[in-house]
Amino acid sequence: MSRGSLILIEGLDRAGKSTQCERLKDRIGATLLKFPDRTTPIGKMINDYLTNSSDLSDEAIHLLFSANRWEAKKTIEDLIYSGRNVVVDRYVYSGVAFSAAKLANLNLEWCLNPDKGLPYPDVTIFLDVSEEVAKQRGGYGEERYEKLEFQRKVRHIFKDQLRRDDWIVISADASVDEVADKIYDAVKDKVDRLDDRLGVF
């Protein structure tokens, strides 16, 4: 049996990730996972932090985000090796970008270390949208990180420090349907050429 593919969609808050993940999931018949997963014990602690109900140090919350991804490692691998495609809404790169944007002394290597060993995506889509456009979308500002200057820092880290050669950058300024078609075309091309084993970070 051939394995499934691990497809990641990343981007700023309000870039349209959740909408596009749902579209892609339905189009290719995939399982959708979202990070953080706020239903787990660790996820509930993260939710309290994100909704401003609790305070934690930047280092502590970064490690909790990573632990939340590790909670899903076996689920991801089991799905992939059973032949199921998995679409992921946020993952390792978001964890690194958001933490590094908060504190200059949280360097990228330190931020990446806790995630080493997690499954590496077969396809990474980065939905690029300016902070100003994202701010105009519904619900902006409801959570801790949805501040214009902070999102500007996150975008800079994504594009200038984290971006890898295998990323596919798609403008999220177009219509929902146009963006969905571009994502599908990019994914379809990539998942036809998978290695036997998942890579790791």
Residue pairs with C-beta under 8 A, 6 or more apart in sequence:
1 82
1 83
2 83
2 194
3 80
3 81
3 83
3 194
3 196
3 197
3 198
4 30
4 79
4 80
4 81
4 82
4 83
4 84
4 85
4 86
5 80
5 85
5 86
5 122
5 123
5 187
5 190
5 191
5 194
6 76
6 80
6 86
6 88
6 119
6 120
6 121
6 122
6 123
6 198
7 24
7 30
7 85
7 86
7 87
7 88
7 121
7 122
7 123
7 125
7 187
7 191
8 87
8 88
8 91
8 93
8 121
8 123
8 124
8 125
9 17
9 20
9 21
9 24
9 87
9 88
9 89
9 90
9 125
9 127
9 183
10 17
10 90
10 91
10 93
10 94
10 124
10 125
10 126
10 127
10 158
11 17
11 126
11 127
11 128
11 129
11 158
11 172
12 127
12 129
12 131
12 134
12 151
12 154
12 155
12 158
13 134
13 140
13 143
13 145
13 146
13 151
14 129
14 134
14 135
14 137
14 138
14 139
14 140
14 146
15 127
15 128
15 129
15 134
15 172
16 127
16 129
16 137
16 172
16 176
16 179
17 89
17 90
17 127
18 34
18 89
19 176
20 125
20 127
20 176
20 179
20 180
20 183
21 32
21 34
21 87
21 88
21 89
22 32
23 176
23 180
23 183
24 30
24 87
24 180
24 183
24 184
24 187
25 31
25 32
25 87
27 180
27 184
28 85
28 87
28 184
28 187
29 85
30 84
30 85
30 86
30 87
31 79
31 84
31 85
31 86
31 87
32 86
32 87
32 88
32 89
33 72
33 75
33 76
33 86
33 87
33 88
33 89
34 88
34 89
34 90
35 65
35 68
35 69
35 72
35 88
35 89
35 90
35 91
35 94
35 95
36 43
36 46
36 47
36 50
36 65
36 68
36 90
37 43
37 68
37 71
37 72
38 44
38 46
38 47
40 68
40 71
42 64
42 67
42 68
42 71
43 68
43 71
45 54
45 56
45 64
46 61
46 64
46 65
46 68
47 53
48 54
49 55
49 56
49 61
49 64
49 144
50 143
50 144
50 145
51 143
51 144
52 143
52 144
56 64
58 99
58 102
58 103
58 106
59 106
61 99
62 95
62 99
62 106
62 111
62 114
63 114
65 95
65 99
66 95
66 114
66 115
67 114
69 91
69 92
69 95
69 115
69 118
70 118
73 118
73 119
76 86
76 88
76 119
77 119
77 198
79 86
80 86
80 119
80 198
85 191
88 121
91 121
92 112
92 115
92 118
92 201
93 124
93 158
93 162
95 111
95 115
96 108
96 111
96 112
96 115
96 157
96 162
97 154
97 157
97 158
97 162
98 145
98 154
99 106
99 111
100 106
100 107
100 108
100 111
100 157
100 161
101 150
101 153
101 154
101 157
102 150
108 157
108 161
108 162
112 201
115 201
116 200
116 201
117 200
117 201
118 200
118 201
119 198
119 199
119 200
119 201
120 198
120 199
120 200
120 201
122 190
122 191
122 194
122 198
122 199
123 168
123 186
123 187
123 190
123 191
124 164
124 166
124 167
124 168
125 167
125 168
125 170
125 183
125 186
125 187
126 158
126 159
126 163
126 167
126 168
126 169
126 170
127 170
127 171
127 172
127 179
128 155
128 159
128 169
128 170
128 171
128 172
129 171
129 172
129 173
130 155
130 173
131 148
131 151
131 152
131 155
132 148
133 172
133 173
134 140
134 151
135 141
135 148
135 151
140 146
141 147
145 151
145 154
163 169
168 186
168 190
170 179
170 182
170 183
170 186
171 179
172 179
174 182
